[in-house]
Amino acid sequence: MQYAASEVTAHERYKILTAFVLPRPIAWVTTIGPTGVVNAAPFSFFNVFAEDPPLCMVAINRRPDGRIKDTWTNIERSGQFVVNLTDEPLARKMHESSGDFPPDVGEPAYLGLGLAPSVDVVPPRLAEAPWSMECKVWRTINVKDDRQLVIGEGLRFHIRDALWDPKAMRVRMDRYHPVGRMFADRYCRTDDRMEFPAAPVVKAKAAE
């Protein structure tokens, strides 16, 4: 079975992409509005792409009725945001924060999510998040006026103490239970894991 991208609708392309590119990490982005209202919204068109500088990209689309999302409005104005990751204890509230909230109602306040001050940016982070990255805008790419690709440069990392071994610089995976986005309102756990021996180092054949 195959589809030419040009022969299906944008919504059908979205369904094809999100049905198979699984699971996707979720950026729970906090921003701050002009009156000080803190916005928190999840985005699963997201990932990290570099470490020097540390770069992440979040795709922020319009709402189905064409309205611009508060997250983009706030980022466009301030150039700052925080990417928070979510784990199983926070998954339900993360999902609920994807609802339709007016600009004067902050998702953290409505859902009872604690906030903690950031150091290098104005928007606060989610205090209970297992991992947060303070970001400033590095680049933006406008996709047909329908979606903004926001590339953020990470300025500071916040890690839940119990999850990190600072000597080994490794996550304690037995304590970290992230969730991933599947499609529609479906999510997945990540505790069913595989581990393989080191990949082989194959030497080039000797010239004959």
Order of alpha helices (4+ residues) and beta strands (2+ residues): alpha-beta-beta-beta-beta-alpha-beta-alpha-alpha-beta-beta-beta-beta-beta-beta-beta-beta
